[in-house]
């Protein structure tokens, strides 16, 4: 008794010591976290800029130039005061600067190239380009400008232009749009990336020297001046690095639709921006050191010597110190690890507190013992539960939430999703497609029930009644059972496509049969005529030998105890009486199961309609599931799709609950 | 006296036998008609797959002469890769489903533990959740997890969704196994896991085979989900590939298109010929009911 007491005292003392230690460590970890986290938040909002959409930035000595999507060029001094501004007639595509002459060169989507006096804002020259200017690069030694522009969807040009005279020195016509073009560091070559996912290296005579491959449309190129290496970002967010001869060095796939890539002057840092508003900063080996999420499209990441800028297609313009990048990796790691340590410490602290007080300690021990005692059960369930939580419950709650929002293709980031109440549900009623589908669905569902309750049941009764001379189950039974199940080996898609072929107006078997038996006048484009399309879909699979339902019915029948039939026989029963009073009640559990699965399937299944008619012709075979599928894919109305899913879920839930209330005969 | 009774009895039996015979003949004939009708699309598929384009247009019922075996060459070269993809993805998916179903089914049928009821209801409730509800968020989740265009995008949601029905069937089946077996095993010192592996699983073979066949057929036919999450043709499963293939050959080469249908069916035929017996036993054993 006494010993036990000393033991408890020891434990309490240990707990107290631990408590003090933890109480000291935890704030330290939190402090490290706060410090490093602040250091990772390197972006700060810049106060100047337009109230609309910025597109490009350029910083030269004391002046910062901003090119906007609203056709203006703005110049600011260091303190953010306006120096000059100039309005032109198209969005600014690219800007370059000639330091000797202090010329600002602007390429615009209004198909012109403008030369401004950088300090005064005076328009010096205006040269026509061959189309919308997508990108510019400048060779200061020769005074030549590389221009990438498009006249229309099929005519795209790369040209070099003398900056003094505006004379085109070289003109290369290319087949695909080049969103980006860059000189090599020695200005002897230039690179461009096209919408087919290729990057080309051309010499100054316009001859292709070599080409490299990206995955999809190249949105942006950057050339590292110290090393001559080339970076390309494609629309799928893949960032490629090539050496100067376009041999791929590595590729990194980033999340989001790629917009722009930039490389710092010393070649140490690469930044990529996406349409979703993410900025990734990578080192030259492709390791991501830093990511930050903004709200809007990133249109440019500009590396300056001291200060760098992130331009978004919005009034929001960000600035960060280029030097800060050097320890950003360390700070990010520190921030993550200190958070982890703080969490672990907090858990330990909580555990320590529980252990400190006898009552809570007993409770904890009891909980732990229960868990330990039943560990096998919990461990065996763990994988199932984890999967269900992630892939079912999480998604269900997401669907419930997004059903009330305007989430769609147009929303770039989740922050832009708005809560819109019941608008999606109202839309279902007012827009009409959903309701049109409901009518077709009801017809199809009624027919599915009919098909389920007749043919398979009849067949199972037929096979069940097969007996040999001694009244025992016969070999025939076994064979027919197998034969009736065998057609299920044809995959659903193949079966549907085969029926599509049977219904084909030109070479389909159905029309050929009608020809052969002399009913040519009945020939029809079965799936192409709004009058017959729905009927054709329903008739698909004739004679509707549903193998699964047949087997389930049959299983119910053979499991009926033999003595019931014998007892009935003594009473002089007829087969019809047997069917109604013995068969039906005793296979009612099977019936119930088949009815509910058929109900659930017909509400949500649209695969066969998708394959056969895509809901057409017109809306003759439209079903709600198809509308949901199109909303979620083709039209990109995700919130609306979730709302439709929610309605179907409620319908199915109601049906299932009703089905559960139905009484069945349970055999014991 | 005795003789008379015997003859009367014999006559009655003969009459009954005759009636029974005609009844059995009728039953067989009707069933046979249904079987033949059900097989028509399959016969038609085999028959049409050997025709050339010209033979399609001249007379569709004429015997293909000469049989166009090259249709199968064309189908093989464009669909072989997808066939292998389907076999691999469906096998792994089915394996995951069956393993998870057996484990959770056993736990819910045989073990008692706190929270059992809640966990069971949590899984069972999912049976009422239609796939269309979670289609959109699930797609976005796969995208966010970076699993798009990988086979994990098929396996994980398949395993998660397929195990619910499987768990329910296994639970029903395993509860029907005699409890005394497990008790004696426990007395002999078998661990819970051993009892599961050496007693429950072998006894549950019919229902597990049923699950294998059911899931294989259903996963093999999955169409919408792979269409959404798998982009590259080299990773695509056959049910999607066959649709693309049929729309690309649909007007120019009917024979090759239908040869492709036949090829897409072959893996299931092979699988079914090995497991049909266990499958039929499993479904007819009475475990499949509400």
HADDOCK unambig.tbl for C-alpha pairs under 7 A between the chains (distance, minus, plus):
assign (segid A and resid 374 and name CA) (segid B and resid 113 and name CA) 6.06 0.50 0.50
assign (segid A and resid 377 and name CA) (segid B and resid 107 and name CA) 5.81 0.50 0.50
assign (segid A and resid 377 and name CA) (segid B and resid 111 and name CA) 6.80 0.50 0.50
assign (segid A and resid 380 and name CA) (segid B and resid 103 and name CA) 6.04 0.50 0.50
assign (segid A and resid 380 and name CA) (segid B and resid 104 and name CA) 6.60 0.50 0.50
assign (segid A and resid 381 and name CA) (segid B and resid 104 and name CA) 5.54 0.50 0.50
assign (segid A and resid 384 and name CA) (segid B and resid 100 and name CA) 6.24 0.50 0.50
assign (segid A and resid 384 and name CA) (segid B and resid 160 and name CA) 7.00 0.50 0.50
assign (segid A and resid 387 and name CA) (segid B and resid 160 and name CA) 5.37 0.50 0.50
assign (segid A and resid 388 and name CA) (segid B and resid 160 and name CA) 5.53 0.50 0.50
assign (segid A and resid 391 and name CA) (segid B and resid 138 and name CA) 6.95 0.50 0.50
assign (segid A and resid 391 and name CA) (segid B and resid 157 and name CA) 6.03 0.50 0.50
assign (segid A and resid 391 and name CA) (segid B and resid 160 and name CA) 6.50 0.50 0.50
assign (segid A and resid 395 and name CA) (segid B and resid 134 and name CA) 5.60 0.50 0.50
assign (segid A and resid 395 and name CA) (segid B and resid 137 and name CA) 5.42 0.50 0.50
assign (segid A and resid 395 and name CA) (segid B and resid 138 and name CA) 5.89 0.50 0.50
assign (segid A and resid 396 and name CA) (segid B and resid 134 and name CA) 5.82 0.50 0.50
assign (segid A and resid 398 and name CA) (segid B and resid 137 and name CA) 6.31 0.50 0.50
assign (segid A and resid 399 and name CA) (segid B and resid 133 and name CA) 6.65 0.50 0.50
assign (segid A and resid 399 and name CA) (segid B and resid 134 and name CA) 6.27 0.50 0.50
assign (segid A and resid 399 and name CA) (segid B and resid 137 and name CA) 6.15 0.50 0.50
assign (segid A and resid 459 and name CA) (segid B and resid 31 and name CA) 6.72 0.50 0.50
assign (segid A and resid 462 and name CA) (segid B and resid 27 and name CA) 5.91 0.50 0.50
assign (segid A and resid 462 and name CA) (segid B and resid 31 and name CA) 6.87 0.50 0.50
assign (segid A and resid 466 and name CA) (segid B and resid 24 and name CA) 6.28 0.50 0.50
assign (segid A and resid 483 and name CA) (segid B and resid 35 and name CA) 6.75 0.50 0.50
assign (segid A and resid 484 and name CA) (segid B and resid 35 and name CA) 6.11 0.50 0.50
assign (segid A and resid 487 and name CA) (segid B and resid 39 and name CA) 6.67 0.50 0.50
assign (segid A and resid 489 and name CA) (segid B and resid 265 and name CA) 6.80 0.50 0.50
assign (segid A and resid 489 and name CA) (segid B and resid 268 and name CA) 5.47 0.50 0.50
assign (segid A and resid 489 and name CA) (segid B and resid 269 and name CA) 5.74 0.50 0.50
assign (segid A and resid 489 and name CA) (segid B and resid 272 and name CA) 6.93 0.50 0.50
assign (segid A and resid 490 and name CA) (segid B and resid 265 and name CA) 5.42 0.50 0.50
assign (segid A and resid 491 and name CA) (segid B and resid 217 and name CA) 6.97 0.50 0.50
assign (segid A and resid 491 and name CA) (segid B and resid 220 and name CA) 6.90 0.50 0.50
assign (segid A and resid 491 and name CA) (segid B and resid 221 and name CA) 5.37 0.50 0.50
assign (segid A and resid 491 and name CA) (segid B and resid 265 and name CA) 6.23 0.50 0.50
assign (segid A and resid 492 and name CA) (segid B and resid 221 and name CA) 5.36 0.50 0.50
assign (segid A and resid 493 and name CA) (segid B and resid 221 and name CA) 6.14 0.50 0.50
assign (segid A and resid 493 and name CA) (segid B and resid 239 and name CA) 6.05 0.50 0.50
assign (segid A and resid 494 and name CA) (segid B and resid 261 and name CA) 5.69 0.50 0.50
assign (segid A and resid 507 and name CA) (segid B and resid 56 and name CA) 6.53 0.50 0.50
assign (segid A and resid 507 and name CA) (segid B and resid 57 and name CA) 6.60 0.50 0.50
assign (segid A and resid 543 and name CA) (segid B and resid 37 and name CA) 6.45 0.50 0.50
assign (segid A and resid 543 and name CA) (segid B and resid 38 and name CA) 6.14 0.50 0.50
assign (segid A and resid 545 and name CA) (segid B and resid 38 and name CA) 6.56 0.50 0.50
assign (segid A and resid 551 and name CA) (segid B and resid 283 and name CA) 6.44 0.50 0.50
assign (segid A and resid 551 and name CA) (segid B and resid 284 and name CA) 6.07 0.50 0.50
assign (segid A and resid 552 and name CA) (segid B and resid 283 and name CA) 6.07 0.50 0.50
assign (segid A and resid 552 and name CA) (segid B and resid 284 and name CA) 5.90 0.50 0.50
assign (segid A and resid 552 and name CA) (segid B and resid 288 and name CA) 6.82 0.50 0.50
assign (segid A and resid 554 and name CA) (segid B and resid 284 and name CA) 6.47 0.50 0.50
assign (segid A and resid 555 and name CA) (segid B and resid 283 and name CA) 6.59 0.50 0.50
assign (segid A and resid 555 and name CA) (segid B and resid 284 and name CA) 3.48 0.50 0.50
assign (segid A and resid 555 and name CA) (segid B and resid 285 and name CA) 5.96 0.50 0.50
assign (segid A and resid 555 and name CA) (segid B and resid 286 and name CA) 5.66 0.50 0.50
assign (segid A and resid 556 and name CA) (segid B and resid 284 and name CA) 6.87 0.50 0.50
assign (segid A and resid 556 and name CA) (segid B and resid 286 and name CA) 6.05 0.50 0.50
assign (segid A and resid 559 and name CA) (segid B and resid 286 and name CA) 6.81 0.50 0.50
assign (segid A and resid 589 and name CA) (segid B and resid 289 and name CA) 5.32 0.50 0.50
assign (segid A and resid 589 and name CA) (segid B and resid 290 and name CA) 5.27 0.50 0.50
assign (segid A and resid 590 and name CA) (segid B and resid 288 and name CA) 6.96 0.50 0.50
assign (segid A and resid 590 and name CA) (segid B and resid 289 and name CA) 4.52 0.50 0.50
assign (segid A and resid 590 and name CA) (segid B and resid 290 and name CA) 6.32 0.50 0.50
assign (segid A and resid 592 and name CA) (segid B and resid 290 and name CA) 6.12 0.50 0.50
assign (segid A and resid 593 and name CA) (segid B and resid 289 and name CA) 5.32 0.50 0.50
assign (segid A and resid 593 and name CA) (segid B and resid 290 and name CA) 4.63 0.50 0.50
assign (segid A and resid 604 and name CA) (segid B and resid 130 and name CA) 6.74 0.50 0.50
assign (segid A and resid 604 and name CA) (segid B and resid 132 and name CA) 6.38 0.50 0.50
assign (segid A and resid 607 and name CA) (segid B and resid 224 and name CA) 6.89 0.50 0.50
assign (segid A and resid 632 and name CA) (segid B and resid 136 and name CA) 6.13 0.50 0.50
assign (segid A and resid 638 and name CA) (segid B and resid 136 and name CA) 6.51 0.50 0.50
assign (segid A and resid 642 and name CA) (segid B and resid 133 and name CA) 6.23 0.50 0.50
assign (segid A and resid 642 and name CA) (segid B and resid 136 and name CA) 6.68 0.50 0.50
assign (segid A and resid 645 and name CA) (segid B and resid 132 and name CA) 5.48 0.50 0.50
assign (segid A and resid 645 and name CA) (segid B and resid 133 and name CA) 3.92 0.50 0.50
assign (segid A and resid 646 and name CA) (segid B and resid 133 and name CA) 5.82 0.50 0.50
assign (segid A and resid 649 and name CA) (segid B and resid 129 and name CA) 6.02 0.50 0.50
assign (segid A and resid 649 and name CA) (segid B and resid 130 and name CA) 6.00 0.50 0.50
assign (segid A and resid 649 and name CA) (segid B and resid 133 and name CA) 6.51 0.50 0.50
assign (segid A and resid 652 and name CA) (segid B and resid 128 and name CA) 6.59 0.50 0.50
assign (segid A and resid 653 and name CA) (segid B and resid 128 and name CA) 5.79 0.50 0.50
assign (segid A and resid 656 and name CA) (segid B and resid 128 and name CA) 6.80 0.50 0.50
